[in-house]
Amino acid sequence: MRNSWGDTEILMQNDKLYYVYLSDPDPSLTMIRLVPETENIFRLDGRDTSSPIGEQVIFEFDQNDRVEKVKIGDTYTFPHVK
């Protein structure tokens, strides 16, 4: 995913979703858990005060059920096309 702050990734680990900043020296240390609220809405959960903890994460899909964009707080993040 790409936004104005850099590249991120949403990963699944042990049946849980995590938001990861790929620009961090060791992204595994700053993974932020996505806690489900409804089908396509999650909340960022963690202890890192420099991250948008508590923000709502909303997945928006296209007509083919692929993620079109992700809204985190008031900011949209878009899939990075290689």
TORPA-4810 file (N, C-alpha, C, O; in nm, 3 decimals):
<nodes>
NODE_1_0.086_-0.116_0.000_0.000_0.000_0.000_0.090_0.123_0.000_0.204_0.118_0.048_M
NODE_2_0.040_0.231_-0.054_0.121_0.352_-0.062_0.036_0.473_-0.024_-0.077_0.489_-0.070_R
NODE_3_0.094_0.557_0.062_0.031_0.685_0.095_0.139_0.792_0.099_0.253_0.766_0.063_N
NODE_4_0.103_0.911_0.142_0.199_1.022_0.140_0.314_1.004_0.239_0.414_1.075_0.228_S
NODE_5_0.304_0.911_0.334_0.411_0.889_0.432_0.503_0.774_0.393_0.606_0.755_0.456_W
NODE_6_0.466_0.698_0.291_0.553_0.589_0.249_0.476_0.462_0.219_0.354_0.463_0.203_G
NODE_7_0.550_0.354_0.213_0.491_0.224_0.180_0.459_0.146_0.307_0.536_0.145_0.403_D
NODE_8_0.345_0.082_0.304_0.301_-0.001_0.415_0.250_-0.133_0.358_0.232_-0.148_0.237_T
NODE_9_0.228_-0.227_0.445_0.173_-0.355_0.404_0.076_-0.401_0.512_0.092_-0.370_0.630_E
NODE_10_-0.025_-0.473_0.469_-0.117_-0.536_0.564_-0.094_-0.685_0.553_-0.113_-0.744_0.447_I
NODE_11_-0.054_-0.744_0.664_-0.014_-0.884_0.666_-0.100_-0.964_0.762_-0.155_-0.910_0.858_L
NODE_12_-0.112_-1.093_0.735_-0.179_-1.182_0.827_-0.074_-1.269_0.895_0.012_-1.328_0.830_M
NODE_13_-0.083_-1.274_1.028_0.008_-1.357_1.106_-0.073_-1.418_1.220_-0.137_-1.347_1.297_Q
NODE_14_-0.070_-1.550_1.230_-0.146_-1.622_1.334_-0.293_-1.583_1.332_-0.352_-1.558_1.437_N
NODE_15_-0.352_-1.578_1.212_-0.494_-1.547_1.193_-0.533_-1.406_1.237_-0.651_-1.379_1.262_D
NODE_16_-0.436_-1.316_1.247_-0.463_-1.176_1.283_-0.401_-1.086_1.176_-0.298_-1.119_1.118_K
NODE_17_-0.467_-0.971_1.150_-0.415_-0.875_1.054_-0.328_-0.771_1.124_-0.356_-0.729_1.236_L
NODE_18_-0.221_-0.731_1.054_-0.129_-0.630_1.107_-0.098_-0.527_0.999_-0.089_-0.559_0.881_Y
NODE_19_-0.082_-0.404_1.042_-0.041_-0.292_0.957_0.108_-0.271_0.982_0.150_-0.256_1.096_Y
NODE_20_0.187_-0.271_0.875_0.333_-0.268_0.888_0.391_-0.153_0.806_0.357_-0.137_0.689_V
NODE_21_0.480_-0.074_0.868_0.553_0.032_0.798_0.679_-0.029_0.739_0.770_-0.065_0.813_Y
NODE_22_0.686_-0.041_0.608_0.799_-0.105_0.542_0.927_-0.022_0.549_1.036_-0.076_0.530_L
NODE_23_0.915_0.108_0.575_1.033_0.194_0.582_1.105_0.186_0.717_1.216_0.238_0.730_S
NODE_24_1.044_0.123_0.816_1.109_0.109_0.946_1.230_0.016_0.935_1.226_-0.079_0.857_D
NODE_25_1.336_0.042_1.012_1.455_-0.045_1.006_1.421_-0.192_1.032_1.476_-0.281_0.967_P
NODE_26_1.332_-0.217_1.126_1.285_-0.354_1.153_1.133_-0.349_1.165_1.081_-0.331_1.275_D
NODE_27_1.061_-0.363_1.053_0.915_-0.351_1.054_0.845_-0.446_1.151_0.734_-0.417_1.197_P
NODE_28_0.908_-0.558_1.183_0.843_-0.653_1.274_0.828_-0.596_1.415_0.745_-0.643_1.492_S
NODE_29_0.908_-0.496_1.448_0.900_-0.435_1.582_0.790_-0.332_1.594_0.751_-0.295_1.706_L
NODE_30_0.738_-0.284_1.482_0.638_-0.177_1.487_0.506_-0.219_1.422_0.427_-0.134_1.381_T
NODE_31_0.483_-0.349_1.411_0.357_-0.397_1.354_0.242_-0.354_1.443_0.250_-0.364_1.566_M
NODE_32_0.134_-0.308_1.381_0.017_-0.261_1.455_-0.098_-0.355_1.421_-0.130_-0.376_1.304_I
NODE_33_-0.160_-0.411_1.522_-0.269_-0.506_1.501_-0.396_-0.434_1.455_-0.429_-0.326_1.504_R
NODE_34_-0.465_-0.495_1.360_-0.595_-0.447_1.314_-0.703_-0.529_1.383_-0.717_-0.649_1.357_L
NODE_35_-0.778_-0.466_1.471_-0.882_-0.534_1.547_-1.014_-0.519_1.473_-1.057_-0.406_1.447_V
NODE_36_-1.080_-0.630_1.437_-1.205_-0.620_1.361_-1.318_-0.555_1.440_-1.336_-0.582_1.559_P
NODE_37_-1.392_-0.468_1.372_-1.512_-0.408_1.429_-1.637_-0.456_1.355_-1.735_-0.496_1.417_E
NODE_38_-1.632_-0.452_1.223_-1.738_-0.507_1.138_-1.669_-0.576_1.021_-1.548_-0.595_1.023_T
NODE_39_-1.745_-0.614_0.920_-1.689_-0.693_0.810_-1.568_-0.628_0.742_-1.469_-0.697_0.718_E
NODE_40_-1.572_-0.501_0.711_-1.464_-0.433_0.640_-1.401_-0.320_0.720_-1.324_-0.241_0.666_N
NODE_41_-1.433_-0.312_0.848_-1.383_-0.202_0.932_-1.305_-0.261_1.050_-1.350_-0.352_1.119_I
NODE_42_-1.185_-0.204_1.070_-1.097_-0.246_1.177_-1.051_-0.123_1.255_-1.076_-0.010_1.213_F
NODE_43_-0.984_-0.146_1.368_-0.927_-0.037_1.445_-0.781_-0.071_1.474_-0.748_-0.184_1.509_R
NODE_44_-0.691_0.031_1.458_-0.550_0.010_1.488_-0.531_0.001_1.639_-0.579_0.086_1.714_L
NODE_45_-0.462_-0.104_1.683_-0.445_-0.129_1.825_-0.298_-0.153_1.857_-0.233_-0.233_1.790_D
NODE_46_-0.247_-0.084_1.956_-0.109_-0.104_1.997_-0.065_-0.001_2.097_-0.146_0.075_2.149_G
NODE_47_0.067_0.002_2.123_0.122_0.092_2.224_0.213_0.201_2.167_0.255_0.290_2.240_R
NODE_48_0.243_0.194_2.037_0.334_0.290_1.973_0.266_0.426_1.962_0.172_0.442_1.884_D
NODE_49_0.312_0.524_2.037_0.247_0.655_2.039_0.276_0.738_1.914_0.210_0.840_1.893_T
NODE_50_0.372_0.697_1.831_0.399_0.771_1.708_0.311_0.723_1.593_0.316_0.781_1.484_S
NODE_51_0.233_0.620_1.615_0.144_0.564_1.511_0.001_0.607_1.538_-0.033_0.651_1.648_S
NODE_52_-0.084_0.593_1.437_-0.224_0.636_1.452_-0.309_0.535_1.529_-0.412_0.489_1.479_P
NODE_53_-0.266_0.500_1.649_-0.338_0.402_1.731_-0.479_0.452_1.758_-0.500_0.570_1.789_I
NODE_54_-0.576_0.363_1.746_-0.716_0.396_1.770_-0.789_0.440_1.644_-0.912_0.447_1.644_G
NODE_55_-0.716_0.469_1.538_-0.781_0.512_1.413_-0.858_0.395_1.351_-0.819_0.279_1.364_E
NODE_56_-0.965_0.430_1.286_-1.046_0.332_1.215_-0.983_0.305_1.078_-0.935_0.396_1.011_Q
NODE_57_-0.983_0.178_1.038_-0.929_0.135_0.909_-1.044_0.073_0.830_-1.104_-0.026_0.872_V
NODE_58_-1.075_0.134_0.715_-1.189_0.088_0.635_-1.138_0.041_0.499_-1.076_0.116_0.425_I
NODE_59_-1.165_-0.086_0.469_-1.127_-0.143_0.340_-1.240_-0.118_0.241_-1.356_-0.149_0.269_F
NODE_60_-1.207_-0.062_0.124_-1.305_-0.039_0.017_-1.266_-0.125_-0.102_-1.149_-0.129_-0.141_E
NODE_61_-1.365_-0.195_-0.160_-1.340_-0.292_-0.265_-1.399_-0.248_-0.398_-1.495_-0.172_-0.403_F
NODE_62_-1.338_-0.298_-0.508_-1.393_-0.270_-0.640_-1.498_-0.377_-0.676_-1.530_-0.462_-0.592_D
NODE_63_-1.550_-0.373_-0.798_-1.656_-0.465_-0.838_-1.607_-0.610_-0.846_-1.689_-0.702_-0.853_Q
NODE_64_-1.474_-0.633_-0.846_-1.418_-0.768_-0.849_-1.374_-0.815_-0.710_-1.303_-0.915_-0.698_N
NODE_65_-1.417_-0.745_-0.607_-1.384_-0.777_-0.467_-1.234_-0.768_-0.437_-1.185_-0.839_-0.348_D
NODE_66_-1.162_-0.683_-0.509_-1.022_-0.655_-0.478_-1.016_-0.523_-0.402_-1.096_-0.433_-0.426_R
NODE_67_-0.921_-0.514_-0.311_-0.906_-0.389_-0.235_-0.871_-0.277_-0.332_-0.771_-0.282_-0.404_V
NODE_68_-0.956_-0.175_-0.333_-0.935_-0.058_-0.418_-0.859_0.051_-0.343_-0.772_0.117_-0.399_E
NODE_69_-0.895_0.069_-0.216_-0.827_0.165_-0.130_-0.860_0.133_0.014_-0.957_0.063_0.044_K
NODE_70_-0.777_0.186_0.103_-0.796_0.168_0.247_-0.794_0.306_0.310_-0.702_0.385_0.286_V
NODE_71_-0.895_0.336_0.389_-0.902_0.465_0.458_-0.858_0.444_0.602_-0.915_0.363_0.675_K
NODE_72_-0.755_0.519_0.643_-0.706_0.515_0.781_-0.724_0.654_0.837_-0.655_0.748_0.796_I
NODE_73_-0.817_0.668_0.931_-0.852_0.801_0.978_-0.911_0.879_0.863_-1.013_0.839_0.807_G
NODE_74_-0.849_0.991_0.827_-0.894_1.074_0.715_-0.808_1.056_0.590_-0.826_1.128_0.491_D
NODE_75_-0.714_0.962_0.593_-0.619_0.944_0.484_-0.646_0.817_0.406_-0.668_0.712_0.465_T
NODE_76_-0.643_0.827_0.274_-0.657_0.709_0.190_-0.521_0.653_0.153_-0.427_0.728_0.125_Y
NODE_77_-0.511_0.521_0.153_-0.393_0.448_0.112_-0.435_0.359_-0.004_-0.543_0.301_-0.004_T
NODE_78_-0.347_0.350_-0.105_-0.383_0.277_-0.227_-0.287_0.162_-0.250_-0.169_0.170_-0.216_F
NODE_79_-0.340_0.052_-0.308_-0.250_-0.060_-0.340_-0.138_-0.014_-0.432_-0.161_0.064_-0.525_P
NODE_80_-0.019_-0.061_-0.406_0.097_-0.029_-0.489_0.098_-0.124_-0.607_0.104_-0.246_-0.590_H
NODE_81_0.093_-0.069_-0.726_0.094_-0.150_-0.847_0.236_-0.156_-0.899_0.299_-0.054_-0.925_V
NODE_82_0.286_-0.279_-0.915_0.425_-0.297_-0.960_0.433_-0.294_-1.109_0.542_-0.308_-1.166_K
</nodes>
